Amino acid sequence: TTRPRGILIMKNIIFLFFGPPGSGKTTYSQFLLDFYLSLNRKVIYVNLDCFNTNFLKKNSIDFKEILNGQEIMSELHIGSNSSIIFSVDYLQNNLEWLEIEMKSWSNRTNQNYFFFDLPGQIELYTHHGGIKNLIQKLNKNTFTLSSLILSDAFYWYDKTNYHMLALSNLMVIFNTEIPFFHILTKTDLIKNYNRVCKNYKETTMFMPKAKLKDIFSWSNKLNFSLDNIILDFGMINPTPINLTETSHLLDLIKHLEKFI
């Protein structure tokens, strides 16, 4: 028999962390890393953000070892967003580095969990195909992939902001084409969180048809259509995860591993 090329002769499971900058991808992935390790799971954290420095070095693969965001900015005289796009292009062309790093961890145990902490810039998931190409290459290697989409609970205070956030998340889903679990982060920092969510769901999701006939009908129709799209894809029901609650972390792991 023949085996596929690459590193996938072992059982490797990848969880990709998606979300806009500041949504808590690194914080949540680090907490989950520690929690998985406490359960005697073999977990490796993979940082693919060339500007990310807020993580522990234990059990990690760091993209900054070969490309640093500050160096890109100083040498190419470009901004931070352009530097991240440049780094993703570089990673696509040098994917062997990532394969070798993952293989070195895979050879140590029979099963591994890889937590991919990805950049949050929305450009990478709209008109740029870098992340999508990376996921397709991982899929060809028969990895088991699942994703975690993080939304900042702050956006629940305003419907316009949440429309923006939900539609951005939908673009990520459409372009990555892998199973996802949607969570709400930083809920412990928001007062009256339960009331805010309840009011949003009950009073703003379904707009009365009578409003579609007033002077602002064009705007109301747009909002009504956006509500329906968001509802159809389940983006209105993220699961709140408080990192200080062990029951929340266990529930999160249970949902993530449904896709394995």
GUTORVO-714330 format. One record per residue (C-alpha): residue in one letter; x negated, y negated, z. Coordinates in steps of 0.2 Angstrom, whole numbers, plus 5000, padded with zeros to 4 digits. Last residue first. Layout:
BEGIN
AXYZ;...
This chain:
BEGIN
I506949265074;F508349145071;K509249175088;E507549145096;L507848955096;H509548965104;K508849075119;I507348965121;L508448815122;D509548895135;L508048945145;L507348765145;H509048695150;S509148815165;T507448765170;E508048585172;T506648445173;L506548455154;N508248395152;I509048455135;P510648395128;T511348505114;P511748405099;N513548405093;I513848265081;M512548335068;G513648495065;F513448485046;D515248455042;L515348325056;I513948215049;I514748225032;N516448185038;D515848035049;L514847965034;S516447975023;F517447875037;N516047745038;L516047715020;K517947705019;N517947585033;S516647475024;W517647465008;S519247445018;F518647285026;I520247185022;D521347325028;K521947485020;L520647615027;K521147565044;A522847645042;K521947815039;P521347815057;M519547845059;F518948015066;M517248015074;T517447855084;T518547885099;E518348065105;K516548105100;Y515847935105;N516847925121;K516248095127;C514448065123;V514447895132;R515347975147;N514148115148;Y512648005148;N513247885161;K511447815164;I510147865151;L508447915156;D508848105160;T509548115143;K507848095136;T508148215121;L509648275112;I509448435103;H509848505086;F509348685082;F508748725064;P508648865051;I507548825036;E507848725020;T506548595023;N507248465011;F509048475016;I508748485035;V507548335035;M508848235025;L510148285037;N509048215051;S508948055043;L510848055041;A511048085059;L509847945064;M510647815053;H512347865058;Y511847855076;N511147685075;T512747625067;K513747715081;D512847625095;Y512547705112;W512147875106;Y510547815098;F509747805116;A509847995117;D508348015105;S508648155093;L507548305091;I507748435077;L506948605082;S506548715068;S506348905064;L505149005053;T504749185053;F503149195043;T503249295027;N501649225019;K502849145005;N503749065019;L502148975025;K501848915008;Q503648845006;I503448765023;L501848675017;N502748625001;K504148545011;I503048455022;G502148375007;G503548334996;H503648154997;H505248064992;T506348105007;Y505548215020;L503848145022;E504547965020;I505447995036;Q503947975046;G504048095061;P502348185060;L502448365064;D502048465080;F502048645074;F502248765089;F501548935084;Y502149085093;N501049245092;Q501349435091;N500049565090;T498649475100;R496849415097;N496849425078;S498249305077;W497249165085;S495849175073;K497049195059;M497949025064;E496248935062;I495849015046;E497548985039;L497448805044;W495748775036;E496348865020;L497748735018;N496548615011;N497448534997;Q499048535006;L498148465022;Y497448325011;D499148275005;V499748275023;S498348165028;F498648035014;I500548025020;I499947995037;S498747865032;S500047775022;N501147765037;S499747695048;G499147565036;I497847565022;H496047505021;L495347665015;E493947685027;S494647595042;M496447675040;I495747845037;E494647835051;Q496047785063;G497047935057;N495748065060;L495448215048;I494548375051;E494648395070;K496148285069;F497148435063;D497148505081;I497448685084;S497948715102;N497948845116;K497348715129;K496848545122;L498248455131;F499348325121;N499448145118;T498248105105;N499348105089;F498647995075;C498248135063;D499948225066;L499748405062;N499548465080;V499748655081;Y500148725099;I499848905101;V500949025111;K500649205117;R502149235129;N501849285147;L503449195153;S502349055161;L501549035144;Y503249005136;F503548875149;D501848785147;L502148785128;L503948725130;F503348575140;Q502048535127;S503248555113;Y504448435122;T503248305125;T502448315108;K504148305099;G504848165111;S505948055099;G504547925098;P504247945080;P505748015071;G506148205074;F505548375068;F504748515079;L504348665069;F504348835078;I503348965069;I503349155073;N501949265069;K501949455068;M500249505061;I499849545043;L500249365039;I498549295038;G498349265020;R498649385005;P500149495005;R499749685010;T499549824998;T500050005000;
